[in-house]
Amino acid sequence: MGTGADERPERARKSRRAGESGAAAERKVTRGRATLRSSYVQEGFFVGMGTFRVDCKRGVAAGGLRRRHMSVPSARTLLGCAVLFLAHVGLSEASYLFVFPPASNAIFWLPSGLTLAWFLRTAPARWPAWLLAIFLAEVLIVLVHGQPPAVALAWGAAAGLLPFSGGLLLRRQAYRVFVFRRPWDLARLVLLGAAVGAIPGTLVAAVAAVVWLGAPSFWKVAVSWWSSDALGVILLCPLFLTWTEPNPEPSRSGRAAEALAMLVIVSGGAWWVFGGEQSREIEGALPALLFPLTAWTAVRFGPRGATAATVIVDFMAALHTSQGRGPFAMGNASVAARILTVQTYVAFLTLLVLLLAMVVVEEQRARAAAERAEQRIKFLAMASEILTGSLEFSTRFAALARLCVKSMADWCLIDVDEGGVFRRIGAHRDASKEPLLRQLEERYAPDASSPQPAARVLRTGKPLLLPLVTEELIRAHAVDEENLRLIQALGTHSTIAVPLVLRGQTIGVITLGCATPGRHYSTADLDLATELARRAAIAIDNARLYRDAQAAIRLRDEILSIASHELNTPMTCLALDVQTLKRGAAQSGAPCPPPLLRVERQVKKLARLIEELLDVTRVTTGRLHLQIEDVDLPAVVRDVVERLAEDLSRAACPLTLHAEPSMVGSWDHIRLEQVVTNLITNAIKFGSGHPIEIRVGEADGIAQLTVRDHGIGIPPDRLPHIFERFERAVSSRAYKGLGLGLYIVRSIVEALGGSIRVESTLGSGTMFTVELPRAGPPRASENEGER
């Protein structure tokens, strides 16, 4: 830390500094963790079917906890000061192992790394206590080594400047809590904590050495002090920071064996490289052999493995070199050159390996995040498939609950309000505990006054995350002793409850419980559960809308059927009256009056419309009956053409028919006649004034009927929809009709086992092609007669 034989008290002063900074760092992290935890618990703790609440602002339980904790900090602070004081003294003495005689110049000052880490892991409110502990430890070390009291006081004050200034700079840049996980964190530690943070203490110590110890060179003392302090930070501070990082990766036996092997190999390699007392031919290249070993620890174990390996190697290098052994002590180099060489090696090795470790950790973290995102997407995709796979509540949500217990929970309860009555579905990972859920479902259903989590979420409409559930909370908020027993039997450690919100109203709750020791739900789990609840609410809404739509359709079809049947009676009477009048006119020898002919045409049109409505109701309700018999298709087409001759003449549509003499198939004569009639009527309507072509042929046992007009055609965007109910390719103002003819045609053709397709060019006409198997519809031979 200094130059000359009297520099040892200087090191003592630095050990004091180191202890203080570590406690402050610990307090910072503690505050950060507390803040993070409190953000998870919004207004209550809920587990299982009971409610467990701690009101952090108003509750009596919270107030009692707060009063009890107020007496604890003083005892913890005193204990921390004692630990910091002893650690600072011990590391100060250990630093003297790395001193080069005759210059008595330490390679690195270990307390500086401890104190800065201590400050970064504690809250600033305790920093004054740590500074006092560091001051006393440094003064003691300096006095024990025979330095004047004035020097001891000055160095004691300087000892606390590094952790204070470095900790202040790092926390300011890291927004209150310094997390040592990324490459940029390492850069900030080196630049702000080691390089800049060591400057204030260095200046004070160098001035004291010049004034009271008569040091010949202020800058020599300053550079020596600064370099050893900075290297102490680089060496030990990452070690303390990484090994005190919260939520470490769970240890496994295989990795423990690998870590032990790593320590043995690194220690043995460092001893062989730096412990040699005789010069070897490749002496200068030997330190480079340790880079692969330390890089291995960085790749396999991240920052923790890297700091452990570099501390071992750096200690070996400094210790053996200070005792005249190893590559850095060989040759004719001066003491200053040896010190500089070792310090350069230590700094370079530590920073390089730490940087590699953090890059590896970043890559692993990114990969883990990508895997979690992929698992999340797969989970939500499977949930969506389940939710859309069935319209039955019990089937869908039972499958969804089972998916949840396979993926993110040990048990799951889903409550949905169905017309004021809650329906509950539950599942448990352990089949032996399913009866517990059944009892909770039957005896403790949520209601307006219930303290259960589901009821609380129903009242507030807000999700609840309970990362940690304690026995006291369970007992304090259980509904009764039986409820308490059931919840305890579930063994829940963490819980999530999310609302099912539909159009601004909470209609249900999904409650997830984790009973695995050591696992606690996080905000990421809450987000996933919230998204799951959102999709479940949409599925419920869709199911209800579909159910309502189906009910409305059934009601509409029923009304249409009733109306059609009711209209048929007067239409039949009217048709009979028209026929009677026509016969009377014919018997009298007078021509039929034109108004009577118009009435007859309108009666037929109304009868056809009524029949179309009846056919629609038959198709939608599955009551379209087929009377399968041998039918001659060309004969049916000729009969229809003959019957529509007057309509063709009136529309000025010359018709050309190309048909084989006979083509018999197993079809329904009346329905087939209806298909031909609707297609020709459609061609007359939209091809008025243009010729119509009809072809009847056969190919490979398939009868083909083609009806082509040369009228207005169909727009391309309407082609996929013209066979749907009430769909029209043109404006209803220009062309009358219900838009049911083609829908009925397709329904009949498909019922007969055939198909229909359309080809159209806007302005050039449309061609419909019907293909019917001559063998009849499927299973026709098994269902002779009415189908």
Solvent accessible surface area in square Angstrom, and as a share of the most:
residue,aa,sasa,rsa
1,M,0,0.00
2,G,0,0.00
3,T,31,0.18
4,G,37,0.35
5,A,84,0.65
6,D,79,0.41
7,E,4,0.02
8,R,106,0.39
9,P,1,0.01
10,E,0,0.00
11,R,0,0.00
12,A,0,0.00
13,R,0,0.00
14,K,0,0.00
15,S,0,0.00
16,R,0,0.00
17,R,0,0.00
18,A,0,0.00
19,G,0,0.00
20,E,0,0.00
21,S,0,0.00
22,G,1,0.01
23,A,0,0.00
24,A,0,0.00
25,A,0,0.00
26,E,94,0.42
27,R,12,0.05
28,K,0,0.00
29,V,11,0.06
30,T,72,0.42
31,R,90,0.33
32,G,17,0.16
33,R,87,0.32
34,A,46,0.36
35,T,86,0.50
36,L,105,0.52
37,R,138,0.50
38,S,64,0.41
39,S,71,0.46
40,Y,39,0.15
41,V,17,0.10
42,Q,95,0.42
43,E,82,0.37
44,G,0,0.00
45,F,30,0.12
46,F,0,0.00
47,V,0,0.00
48,G,0,0.00
49,M,2,0.01
50,G,0,0.00
51,T,5,0.03
52,F,0,0.00
53,R,67,0.25
54,V,22,0.13
55,D,14,0.07
56,C,74,0.45
57,K,168,0.71
58,R,170,0.62
59,G,22,0.21
60,V,134,0.77
61,A,64,0.50
62,A,8,0.06
63,G,10,0.10
64,G,28,0.26
65,L,75,0.37
66,R,124,0.45
67,R,164,0.60
68,R,147,0.54
69,H,96,0.43
70,M,143,0.64
71,S,78,0.50
72,V,44,0.25
73,P,53,0.34
74,S,71,0.46
75,A,62,0.48
76,R,137,0.50
77,T,25,0.15
78,L,130,0.65
79,L,119,0.59
80,G,12,0.12
81,C,24,0.15
82,A,49,0.38
83,V,72,0.41
84,L,0,0.00
85,F,53,0.22
86,L,123,0.61
87,A,32,0.25
88,H,0,0.00
89,V,32,0.19
90,G,41,0.39
91,L,37,0.19
92,S,0,0.00
93,E,77,0.35
94,A,29,0.22
95,S,0,0.00
96,Y,29,0.11
97,L,105,0.52
98,F,5,0.02
99,V,16,0.09
100,F,5,0.02
101,P,91,0.57
102,P,117,0.74
103,A,34,0.26
104,S,15,0.10
105,N,14,0.07
106,A,0,0.00
107,I,0,0.00
108,F,0,0.00
109,W,0,0.00
110,L,3,0.01
111,P,0,0.00
112,S,0,0.00
113,G,0,0.00
114,L,13,0.06
115,T,0,0.00
116,L,0,0.00
117,A,3,0.03
118,W,35,0.12
119,F,0,0.00
120,L,0,0.00
121,R,13,0.05
122,T,2,0.01
123,A,5,0.04
124,P,50,0.32
125,A,80,0.62
126,R,62,0.22
127,W,8,0.03
128,P,89,0.56
129,A,25,0.19
130,W,4,0.02
131,L,53,0.26
132,L,105,0.52
133,A,5,0.04
134,I,0,0.00
135,F,59,0.25
136,L,90,0.45
137,A,0,0.00
138,E,0,0.00
139,V,20,0.12
140,L,77,0.38
141,I,4,0.02
142,V,0,0.00
143,L,79,0.39
144,V,101,0.58
145,H,49,0.22
146,G,65,0.63
147,Q,12,0.06
148,P,50,0.32
149,P,93,0.59
150,A,35,0.27
151,V,0,0.00
152,A,0,0.00
153,L,97,0.48
154,A,17,0.13
155,W,0,0.00
156,G,2,0.02
157,A,55,0.42
158,A,0,0.00
159,A,0,0.00
160,G,6,0.06
161,L,54,0.27
162,L,0,0.00
163,P,0,0.00
164,F,79,0.33
165,S,21,0.14
166,G,0,0.00
167,G,0,0.00
168,L,74,0.37
169,L,58,0.29
170,L,0,0.00
171,R,14,0.05
172,R,165,0.60
173,Q,93,0.41
174,A,15,0.12
175,Y,188,0.72
176,R,146,0.53
177,V,45,0.26
178,F,1,0.00
179,V,43,0.24
180,F,3,0.01
181,R,82,0.30
182,R,102,0.37
183,P,39,0.25
184,W,155,0.54
185,D,0,0.00
186,L,9,0.04
187,A,35,0.27
188,R,20,0.07
189,L,0,0.00
190,V,28,0.16
191,L,100,0.50
192,L,38,0.19
193,G,0,0.00
194,A,1,0.01
195,A,29,0.22
196,V,66,0.38
197,G,0,0.00
198,A,0,0.00
199,I,78,0.40
200,P,48,0.30
201,G,0,0.00
202,T,6,0.03
203,L,79,0.40
204,V,57,0.33
205,A,0,0.00
206,A,0,0.00
207,V,75,0.43
208,A,2,0.01
209,A,1,0.00
210,V,55,0.32
211,V,94,0.54
212,W,130,0.46
213,L,49,0.24
214,G,55,0.53
215,A,18,0.14
216,P,134,0.84
217,S,40,0.26
218,F,58,0.24
219,W,176,0.62
220,K,119,0.50
221,V,1,0.00
222,A,5,0.04
223,V,92,0.53
224,S,10,0.07
225,W,0,0.00
226,W,91,0.32
227,S,20,0.13
228,S,0,0.00
229,D,0,0.00
230,A,9,0.07
231,L,10,0.05
232,G,0,0.00
233,V,0,0.00
234,I,13,0.07
235,L,2,0.01
236,L,9,0.04
237,C,0,0.00
238,P,1,0.01
239,L,34,0.17
240,F,63,0.26
241,L,0,0.00
242,T,4,0.02
243,W,127,0.45
244,T,66,0.38
245,E,26,0.12
246,P,34,0.22
247,N,140,0.72
248,P,77,0.49
249,E,111,0.50
250,P,104,0.66
251,S,107,0.69
252,R,128,0.47
253,S,100,0.64
254,G,53,0.51
255,R,50,0.18
256,A,56,0.44
257,A,65,0.50
258,E,41,0.18
259,A,29,0.22
260,L,116,0.58
261,A,44,0.34
262,M,6,0.03
263,L,66,0.33
264,V,96,0.55
265,I,80,0.41
266,V,0,0.00
267,S,35,0.22
268,G,42,0.40
269,G,18,0.17
270,A,0,0.00
271,W,143,0.50
272,W,135,0.47
273,V,2,0.01
274,F,0,0.00
275,G,16,0.16
276,G,16,0.16
277,E,120,0.54
278,Q,142,0.63
279,S,83,0.53
280,R,66,0.24
281,E,182,0.82
282,I,106,0.54
283,E,13,0.06
284,G,73,0.70
285,A,58,0.45
286,L,0,0.00
287,P,8,0.05
288,A,58,0.45
289,L,94,0.47
290,L,2,0.01
291,F,42,0.18
292,P,89,0.56
293,L,46,0.23
294,T,0,0.00
295,A,29,0.23
296,W,75,0.26
297,T,0,0.00
298,A,0,0.00
299,V,69,0.39
300,R,100,0.36
301,F,38,0.16
302,G,6,0.06
303,P,18,0.12
304,R,65,0.24
305,G,5,0.05
306,A,0,0.00
307,T,1,0.01
308,A,21,0.16
309,A,0,0.00
310,T,1,0.01
311,V,18,0.10
312,I,41,0.21
313,V,0,0.00
314,D,0,0.00
315,F,58,0.24
316,M,38,0.17
317,A,0,0.00
318,A,0,0.00
319,L,47,0.23
320,H,1,0.00
321,T,1,0.00
322,S,10,0.07
323,Q,98,0.44
324,G,40,0.38
325,R,54,0.20
326,G,0,0.00
327,P,16,0.10
328,F,29,0.12
329,A,7,0.06
330,M,42,0.19
331,G,59,0.56
332,N,163,0.83
333,A,46,0.36
334,S,68,0.44
335,V,38,0.22
336,A,73,0.57
337,A,40,0.31
338,R,53,0.19
339,I,12,0.06
340,L,117,0.58
341,T,58,0.34
342,V,0,0.00
343,Q,18,0.08
344,T,79,0.46
345,Y,20,0.08
346,V,0,0.00
347,A,22,0.17
348,F,117,0.49
349,L,0,0.00
350,T,1,0.01
351,L,49,0.25
352,L,79,0.39
353,V,3,0.02
354,L,0,0.00
355,L,78,0.39
356,L,60,0.30
357,A,0,0.00
358,M,0,0.00
359,V,75,0.43
360,V,24,0.14
361,V,23,0.13
362,E,58,0.26
363,E,78,0.35
364,Q,83,0.37
365,R,90,0.33
366,A,63,0.49
367,R,132,0.48
368,A,35,0.27
369,A,43,0.34
370,A,62,0.48
371,E,87,0.39
372,R,139,0.51
373,A,48,0.37
374,E,90,0.41
375,Q,115,0.51
376,R,83,0.30
377,I,117,0.59
378,K,116,0.49
379,F,12,0.05
380,L,10,0.05
381,A,54,0.42
382,M,99,0.44
383,A,0,0.00
384,S,33,0.21
385,E,126,0.57
386,I,41,0.21
387,L,6,0.03
388,T,109,0.64
389,G,64,0.62
390,S,33,0.21
391,L,102,0.51
392,E,91,0.41
393,F,14,0.06
394,S,41,0.26
395,T,77,0.45
396,R,10,0.04
397,F,0,0.00
398,A,26,0.20
399,A,23,0.18
400,L,0,0.00
401,A,0,0.00
402,R,126,0.46
403,L,9,0.05
404,C,0,0.00
405,V,9,0.05
406,K,155,0.66
407,S,58,0.37
408,M,7,0.03
409,A,0,0.00
410,D,14,0.07
411,W,0,0.00
412,C,0,0.00
413,L,0,0.00
414,I,0,0.00
415,D,0,0.00
416,V,0,0.00
417,D,43,0.22
418,E,45,0.20
419,G,84,0.81
420,G,63,0.61
421,V,103,0.59
422,F,61,0.26
423,R,89,0.32
424,R,30,0.11
425,I,31,0.15
426,G,13,0.12
427,A,6,0.05
428,H,16,0.07
429,R,125,0.46
430,D,63,0.33
431,A,80,0.62
432,S,86,0.55
433,K,60,0.25
434,E,43,0.19
435,P,71,0.45
436,L,25,0.13
437,L,0,0.00
438,R,83,0.30
439,Q,58,0.26
440,L,0,0.00
441,E,32,0.14
442,E,139,0.63
443,R,137,0.50
444,Y,13,0.05
445,A,51,0.39
446,P,6,0.04
447,D,78,0.40
448,A,88,0.68
449,S,102,0.66
450,S,9,0.06
451,P,48,0.30
452,Q,4,0.02
453,P,1,0.01
454,A,1,0.01
455,A,1,0.01
456,R,34,0.12
457,V,0,0.00
458,L,37,0.18
459,R,116,0.42
460,T,61,0.36
461,G,26,0.25
462,K,114,0.49
463,P,38,0.24
464,L,8,0.04
465,L,2,0.01
466,L,0,0.00
467,P,16,0.10
468,L,91,0.45
469,V,11,0.06
470,T,50,0.29
471,E,84,0.38
472,E,127,0.57
473,L,15,0.08
474,I,11,0.05
475,R,139,0.51
476,A,74,0.57
477,H,45,0.20
478,A,22,0.17
479,V,63,0.36
480,D,66,0.34
481,E,130,0.58
482,E,42,0.19
483,N,0,0.00
484,L,9,0.05
485,R,113,0.41
486,L,0,0.00
487,I,0,0.00
488,Q,68,0.30
489,A,39,0.31
490,L,0,0.00
491,G,30,0.29
492,T,7,0.04
493,H,63,0.28
494,S,0,0.00
495,T,0,0.00
496,I,0,0.00
497,A,0,0.00
498,V,0,0.00
499,P,13,0.08
500,L,0,0.00
501,V,70,0.40
502,L,22,0.11
503,R,171,0.62
504,G,72,0.69
505,Q,129,0.57
506,T,39,0.23
507,I,16,0.08
508,G,0,0.00
509,V,0,0.00
510,I,0,0.00
511,T,1,0.01
512,L,0,0.00
513,G,0,0.00
514,C,0,0.00
515,A,23,0.18
516,T,61,0.35
517,P,108,0.68
518,G,72,0.70
519,R,85,0.31
520,H,80,0.36
521,Y,3,0.01
522,S,40,0.26
523,T,64,0.37
524,A,65,0.51
525,D,32,0.17
526,L,18,0.09
527,D,79,0.41
528,L,24,0.12
529,A,0,0.00
530,T,58,0.33
531,E,32,0.14
532,L,0,0.00
533,A,1,0.01
534,R,123,0.45
535,R,71,0.26
536,A,0,0.00
537,A,2,0.02
538,I,80,0.41
539,A,7,0.06
540,I,4,0.02
541,D,21,0.11
542,N,79,0.41
543,A,13,0.10
544,R,53,0.19
545,L,89,0.45
546,Y,108,0.41
547,R,132,0.48
548,D,84,0.43
549,A,47,0.36
550,Q,57,0.26
551,A,46,0.36
552,A,59,0.46
553,I,55,0.28
554,R,144,0.53
555,L,104,0.52
556,R,82,0.30
557,D,6,0.03
558,E,97,0.44
559,I,95,0.48
560,L,35,0.17
561,S,19,0.12
562,I,98,0.50
563,A,40,0.31
564,S,0,0.00
565,H,106,0.47
566,E,117,0.53
567,L,87,0.43
568,N,48,0.25
569,T,89,0.51
570,P,71,0.45
571,M,22,0.10
572,T,75,0.44
573,C,70,0.42
574,L,75,0.37
575,A,36,0.28
576,L,111,0.55
577,D,82,0.43
578,V,5,0.03
579,Q,70,0.31
580,T,75,0.44
581,L,106,0.52
582,K,59,0.25
583,R,135,0.49
584,G,37,0.36
585,A,17,0.13
586,A,76,0.59
587,Q,154,0.68
588,S,84,0.54
589,G,67,0.64
590,A,53,0.41
591,P,118,0.74
592,C,38,0.23
593,P,61,0.38
594,P,84,0.53
595,P,70,0.44
596,L,19,0.09
597,L,66,0.33
598,R,125,0.46
599,V,63,0.36
600,E,19,0.09
601,R,81,0.30
602,Q,101,0.45
603,V,10,0.06
604,K,116,0.49
605,K,82,0.35
606,L,82,0.41
607,A,43,0.33
608,R,99,0.36
609,L,47,0.23
610,I,9,0.04
611,E,67,0.30
612,E,21,0.09
613,L,31,0.15
614,L,5,0.02
615,D,0,0.00
616,V,0,0.00
617,T,2,0.01
618,R,57,0.21
619,V,37,0.21
620,T,50,0.29
621,T,60,0.35
622,G,67,0.65
623,R,120,0.44
624,L,29,0.14
625,H,94,0.42
626,L,4,0.02
627,Q,95,0.42
628,I,14,0.07
629,E,83,0.37
630,D,113,0.59
631,V,3,0.02
632,D,39,0.20
633,L,1,0.01
634,P,0,0.00
635,A,37,0.29
636,V,2,0.01
637,V,0,0.00
638,R,96,0.35
639,D,69,0.36
640,V,0,0.00
641,V,25,0.15
642,E,134,0.60
643,R,129,0.47
644,L,17,0.08
645,A,52,0.41
646,E,107,0.48
647,D,48,0.25
648,L,14,0.07
649,S,88,0.57
650,R,130,0.48
651,A,19,0.14
652,A,63,0.49
653,C,4,0.02
654,P,84,0.53
655,L,43,0.21
656,T,60,0.35
657,L,56,0.28
658,H,84,0.38
659,A,34,0.27
660,E,70,0.31
661,P,117,0.74
662,S,64,0.42
663,M,1,0.01
664,V,62,0.36
665,G,4,0.04
666,S,29,0.19
667,W,0,0.00
668,D,7,0.04
669,H,68,0.30
670,I,128,0.65
671,R,27,0.10
672,L,1,0.01
673,E,42,0.19
674,Q,31,0.14
675,V,0,0.00
676,V,0,0.00
677,T,20,0.12
678,N,15,0.08
679,L,1,0.01
680,I,0,0.00
681,T,39,0.23
682,N,27,0.14
683,A,2,0.02
684,I,20,0.10
685,K,75,0.32
686,F,42,0.18
687,G,0,0.00
688,S,64,0.41
689,G,48,0.46
690,H,80,0.36
691,P,59,0.37
692,I,0,0.00
693,E,55,0.25
694,I,0,0.00
695,R,126,0.46
696,V,7,0.04
697,G,22,0.21
698,E,70,0.32
699,A,48,0.37
700,D,148,0.77
701,G,35,0.34
702,I,55,0.28
703,A,0,0.00
704,Q,58,0.26
705,L,3,0.02
706,T,24,0.14
707,V,2,0.01
708,R,84,0.31
709,D,5,0.02
710,H,55,0.24
711,G,5,0.05
712,I,64,0.33
713,G,5,0.04
714,I,16,0.08
715,P,35,0.22
716,P,100,0.63
717,D,99,0.51
718,R,68,0.25
719,L,43,0.21
720,P,99,0.62
721,H,68,0.31
722,I,7,0.04
723,F,23,0.10
724,E,70,0.31
725,R,70,0.25
726,F,88,0.37
727,E,54,0.24
728,R,54,0.20
729,A,23,0.18
730,V,37,0.21
731,S,64,0.41
732,S,62,0.40
733,R,220,0.80
734,A,75,0.58
735,Y,54,0.20
736,K,132,0.56
737,G,37,0.36
738,L,66,0.33
739,G,19,0.19
740,L,0,0.00
741,G,21,0.20
742,L,26,0.13
743,Y,19,0.07
744,I,1,0.00
745,V,0,0.00
746,R,73,0.27
747,S,15,0.10
748,I,1,0.00
749,V,0,0.00
750,E,100,0.45
751,A,33,0.26
752,L,0,0.00
753,G,30,0.29
754,G,16,0.15
755,S,57,0.37
756,I,23,0.12
757,R,114,0.42
758,V,28,0.16
759,E,92,0.41
760,S,26,0.17
761,T,84,0.49
762,L,110,0.55
763,G,59,0.57
764,S,60,0.39
765,G,4,0.04
766,T,7,0.04
767,M,42,0.19
768,F,4,0.02
769,T,9,0.05
770,V,1,0.01
771,E,40,0.18
772,L,3,0.01
773,P,28,0.18
774,R,75,0.27
775,A,88,0.69
776,G,7,0.07
777,P,4,0.03
778,P,93,0.58
779,R,159,0.58
780,A,7,0.05
781,S,91,0.59
782,E,113,0.51
783,N,57,0.29
784,E,121,0.54
785,G,23,0.22
786,E,121,0.54
787,R,87,0.32
